[in-house]
Structures are given as structure tokens and as C-alpha cells.
Amino acid sequence: MKRLLTVMIFLMAFVYLIPLFTVGPGGIAEIEQGNTPTDTEEKDTFDSRTEITLWDGEEVLTLPLDKYLRGVVAAEMPASFPEEALKAQALAARTYTLYQLSLYENGMSIPESHHGAQLCADHTHCKAWCELESEADKKWGNEADFYLDKIGKAVDDTCGIIATYGGQPIAAVFHSTSSERTESAAAVWGNETPYLVSVESPGSEASPRYKGEVRISQEEFREKMLEAHPEMDLSSSPDKWFKASQRSEAGGIIDVAVGGVRVEGTWLRQVLGMDSTNFTYSVNGDELVFSTTGYGHGVGMSQYGAKALAEQGKKCEEIIKWYYTGVELTIKT
Ligand SMILES: [Zn+2]
């Protein structure tokens, strides 16, 4: 399905009707001047004019894109992160949103879990989102105004700007924490995507989820495996259950033989509730111990990597181009 969608996107490159303009050599700074409204001026920007519908878990909301993006940035990235990292998050979220909308324009039907809305607030499906009017005080207490301004600025400073490849908005996926490299889309989802290849990613150790662990009894592990794959042979001692793993360039398990049956790393991650597919395992008495590196699928922009790059002085545009290979920044008006 994913491969089909990727093919569709490239095929639709020629029928995409909304005009796109490539960002000039002056980069984002050049564009900002034209997009920042004064206090007295009514906001009329791409982000304020574009409306999306969102299933928030209870009802379908209709929101201007800028309000939606503020809720995404707040829910997806700590507001204490540097400004340039927050801007990169806003730009990636805007891009991914327009990518999703382009899929609908090109004939994809709305998933049932969306209750008719274009997007949902489930971070495992679309992107996390929070209603800032009610959540800001809970999230940030006395500092709510400060962080609301900071997030609002990250969205406004990148207003209308998206990452494109071949003139089209990219599937700007992101995740919390990489290993030392990001994963390629090919290694994790099986579809070659030119802008989602493995790249170096700094700063992962600063993440509280850099290293993780899942412990599970032998019996429970056996039950989970046999439920899905009754043909597995788990009669030998547990240190012999895993064999011949195939790892990606970034270290994630692509697939591995468990009890003689080849399964995908992404499947094991989901069934065992691991933080990532980059894991080793050991046997400790009755328990199997899975030790993970990184948090999330590992593809596209690493949020902790964006933080580290921003701390090194890299700008939003450089962070985006670091993680999404060969993309251009384009402004929609
Ligand atoms: Zn969704």
C-alpha cells in the first residue's frame, strides 16, 4: 500500500495545481519579512487561510493550518528545545500535512479511524496534537505565555514553507531519537524513498529514551510468538531462539529468524512494545531482556538530532536538509 502511494505521489507530480515557489538563496530569512503581519494588520497568510479537519479523539474540528501546527509542535517536541529545532519541527509538520492532503486530492480515501476528518491526533497514525487553549497552563504552568509565544513564532517564522522533492511535498516523517544514524524508509517500511535515506544523527545520548529495555518471561514470549506463528520451534534453550539477524546501516533489525521463522524487526518491536527495532537480547534466568537504542521508527528527522544541530548553530533550513536528503524548501502562497 505504502509503495503504491509513493508511486502515486510521483505520478501526480504533473497535475498538482497549487502554485509552488522555490525558496531563494536568501533562505527563510528572506521570506519571513513578507509573511510577518504587524500587530494592527489582519493575518492573511497561507497558514491562516488553509483549513484542515482533525479528529481529536472525540469530535471532528475544523482548524486553520497555523493553529493546527501550533498544537502539533507543542505535542510533538519539548517547547524548551531551541528555536531553530522548533521551526524545523513546524516545517516538517506542515510539509507532512500537505503531503497527506495531496494523497486525498489524488484519490486516496480517508482512513476509517479518522471519522471523516483529513487528519487525526493519534501520534502513531498521523501526528500528535493538543488543544493549546486548554492544555497550555497544564503543560507549562507560569511559563505558558512564554512557551505559547515561542511555539507561535516557530510556526509563523516558517509560514507557508514546506520541503519538496521533485516539486512535491515530501512525506516528512520524524521520530524522537535515532541511534547514531537515522533509518532509511527502505529498511523500515520496504519502500525506497530518495529523500528518506540513512544519515548521521548527532545528540541522541541527550534523549531520556536513548537506551531502553523490555523484560519478558520466557513463557510470555513463547505465547506471543506462537500465537502469531504456531510453526515456530521454541523448544530449545532461549539463547538459541534468535538467529541470522539482518541489520540496517543504522543498526535496526530488518528481519531475524525466531524459532526458525523469519519475522520483521518492526513486527517484533510492536509485539514486544520496544522503543525501536535497534535491539540486542540476552537471557537472564527466566527472563528475556531486550535492550534498545533510540526511540521511534528512526526514519526522517530525529527530534533530539534537530536539537543538537540547533545547539551547534545550524538553522532550520540546514536541519531540514540534513535529515531529508536532496529536498528543496518551497513557499506556498
Ligand atoms: Zn491519522
Residues whose N, C-alpha, C, O or C-beta is under 5 A from the ligand:
A	BS01	ZN	L119 C120 H125 C126
